[in-house]
Amino acid sequence: MKVNSFFKTLETEPEYTFDGEYINNKTKVELFHIPCKTRFPIRPNDFQQGKRCPVCANKKRQANLKISTNTIESVRKEIEG
């Protein structure tokens, strides 16, 4: 991955800011996710491949798990009558 492609990806993601030094695509940089105010380290290559804020990703996973658990419980109640 070229340096320019990392910064082009950042330009399309205005909720993320980068303030630091880019070394290469495998050396972590610090990004700041504006909506949740989280600063986190990430490899530019990982960001380029779609990985984003770990805090928001965990919240989304927990919400999906909750939905799945509620769905399972509803189906169980329907089956049991």
GILINDA-V45261 format. One record per run of one state. SS is the DSSP state (~ for helix, > for strand, _ for the rest). FROM is the first residue (numbers start at 1). TO is the last residue. If there is no record, write none. Layout:
[[SS,FROM,TO] [SS,FROM,TO]]
//
This chain:
[[_,1,2] [~,3,11] [_,12,15] [>,16,18] [_,19,27] [>,28,33] [_,34,37] [>,38,43] [~,44,48] [_,49,53] [~,54,80] [_,81,81]]
//
